[in-house]
Amino acid sequence: FLDDVDLFDPLFFGISPREARVIDPQQRLVLELAWEALEDAGIAPGSLAGSDTGVFVGASWSDYSALAHQAAPHLEIGPHVATGMHDSIIANRVSYALGLQGPSMAVDTACSSSLVAVHLACQSLWSGESDLALAGGVTLNLFGPHYLAMNEIGALSPDGRCKAFDARADGMVRGEGAALVVVTPLRVALERGLPVYCLIRGSAVNNDGLSNGLTAPNPSAQEALLRSA
């Protein structure tokens, strides 16, 4: 679990304290990470205003909104509640704060959301739609019933340990985290002298289709995905 997800410096991003109180912490985390990622890439965030920079963020849980609905009788419904709790704004908030005019979207494909976000960022770059992109994902566990729901369908590992790609795999483990990377064509990175951590040579997206259960993996489909990538 992440500490202090409720803490945030709203004035740094031009947000009033009153609005900040009803902004999903996932939005706050992504805003902070977008700034840090650009700084790490040697790009002044303020220099991107009006550019075709895209923002692609995987987010598949709406725990903060669920908490708000639970507290609805005591929640003051003001002008910032709708945007503060809508998943699409997780990405849109970054574009708004930095003046980015490329595609901006929150992506929900369950467990693969952040990887699909990176794939969409690459597609946007390869097509020329964007010349720079922020891509990644965020998840926070703030609402207990979501844990119970996942447990009821047998999705959680009984010993609380992840065993991805292992014959002993017996379920997932929900954790908290967020990450964003700056993605740009290699040519652009070299021309601008940006640090290069890795090169994405290809990516792919598919679906398991019919398997022995809605949430069960389909090994042949997943093999096809890897070969396609």
N, C-alpha and C positions, 0 to 999 in steps of 0.2 A: 504494500500500500504506500502511496505517496503522502508525505507530510504536508500540511499547510496548503491544501488545494483551495482553501477559502481566501487565502491572502493574495493581494493583487494591487498593483499601483495604477489605478485607472487614469489618473491625470496624465501619466506618461503617454498614454495612447489617446488622449483627448476625450476620455469618457468621464462623465460626472459620477461621483460616489453614489448618488441615488440610483443611477442606471446600473452601476456595477453590482449592486446588491442582488439584482434579479438576472444577472448574466450567468449562464451555465459555466461552471469552472472549466469545462472542456474548451469553451471559447477562449477563456483567459489563458489557459496553458498554451493553446495553439498560437495565440497572438505573441506571447513571450518567446516561444520557440522559433517562430518565423523571424523575429528580430535577431535572435541569437544565431540562427542558421545563416542569415544573410551576412551578419558581421563575420562569422567564421569563414565565409566564402570571400571575404574582402570586398563586399558590396555594401555601400552606404544605403540603408533602407529608403531614405528619403529621395534617393536618386532614381527610383523606379516609378515614380508617379507618372501616370499617363502611358506607361509601357504595356506591352502585350504579355506581361508576366502572368502565368496561370497559377491557381491554387487548387490542389486536389488533396482532400483529407478524408481518410477512412474513419468512420464513426458509426458504431452499430448498437449502442445502448443509450437510452434517454433517461438515465436514473434521476437526474436533477429535475426534469420535467415530471417524472412520476412522483417524486417527493413533493413537488409543488401541488400536484393534483390531490395528493393525500392531505395536504394542509390547506386545501382550497377554502374551507370556511373561514380561515384566519388570514388568508393571503390578500393583500391589497392589490387589486388588479389595476395597474397603471399603464402608461403608454409604452413602457419598455418590456413588459412581460412577454409579449408575443415574440419579439426578436431575441429576447434574452434566452428563450427556451426552445427555439426552433433549430433543428439539427442543421439545416442548410446554412445558417448563419455562422456555424463553426468555421467554414471556409470564407464565406462572404465578409465576415468581420475583418479578416486580414486584408482582403482586397480593398475594403472601404478605408481602413486605417492608413494603408500605404498608397492608396490611389491607383491600384493595379487594375488594368482593363482587359486582361486576358480571361479565359474561362475560369470560373470559380465554383467549385462544387464539393459537397460532402457526399461520400460514397458509402453505401451500406450493402456489403455482400457477406455479412456475418464475419466469420473468422478470417476471411481473405481480404477484408476491406482495405487495409493499408497497402497490401501488395497490388491490389487492383488500382488503387489511387496512383501508385508509382507507374503502373502500366499505362494508365490514361495520360499521365504527364508525359511519358515518352511518346505516345501516339500524337499528342498535341505538338510536341517539339518536332517530330519527324515529318508531320504534315505541314509545318510552317505556321501553324495557328498561334503558337507561342514561341518566344525566343529564350525564355527562362521560365522555370516553374518551381514551385514549392510543393513537395509531396510527402505524405506520411500518414500518421494515424494517431488517434487518442482514445483512451477508454478509462473511465472511472467507475468504481463500484460503490454506489451511494445508497442503493435501495435493496434491502434484504430480500423481498419477495422474488426478485429476479434470480437470486441464488437458489431459492427454493424451487422455482420453476425449472431451472436447468438440472437440478438434482432429481426432480420428478421424472424427467425423461432419460435419466441415466447418463447424462452427458459429463458429469463431474468425476474426476479420478477419486476413488475412495481413500487413497493415501496422500492426496494433495500434491502429487508430483507429476510433472509433464514428462512424457516419454515419446516425443514426436519421432516418427519414422522408426519405431522400435516394435518388435514383436510383442513386447510386454505392455504396449499402450492400452490403457483401460479408461480413458476419459481425459477431459481437458481440465485445466486449472485457471480460474479467472484471476488475473492480476491487474494492477493499474500501471499505466504508463502513457507516454506520448513521445513522438519523435517526428522530426521534419528534416528533409534533406533538400538541398538546392540542386536542381537538375538542369543541365543545359547541353547543347551539342558540344562534342569534344572540340570541334573547330573554334567555337566561340570561347570556350574556356581557355584554350591555348592563346588565342588572339588577345584576350583580356588579362592573361596572366593569373587566372583563378586557380586555386589549389584543386587538384584532381585526386579524389580518394579511390574511385573505382570507375570502370567503364561498363555500361549496360549494353551488351551486344544484341540482345533480343528479349522480348517478353511476349507472353501469351495469356489468354483468359479462355476458360471453357467452363462447363458445368458437368457434374457427375451424371446428370440424367437419371434414368431409372436404376435404382440399386435395391438392396434388401431393406431399405428404410429411408425416410426423408432425410434424416441426419447422418446416415451411414455412408462412409466413403466408397467410391467405386474405383478399385485399383487400376482397371484398364483405362478409364477416363483420365485418371491422374497421370498415368504413364504417357498417354497421348499428349497431355498438356506439356509435360517436360520435354518431350521430343519436339513439339511444335515450337517451344521457346528456343 
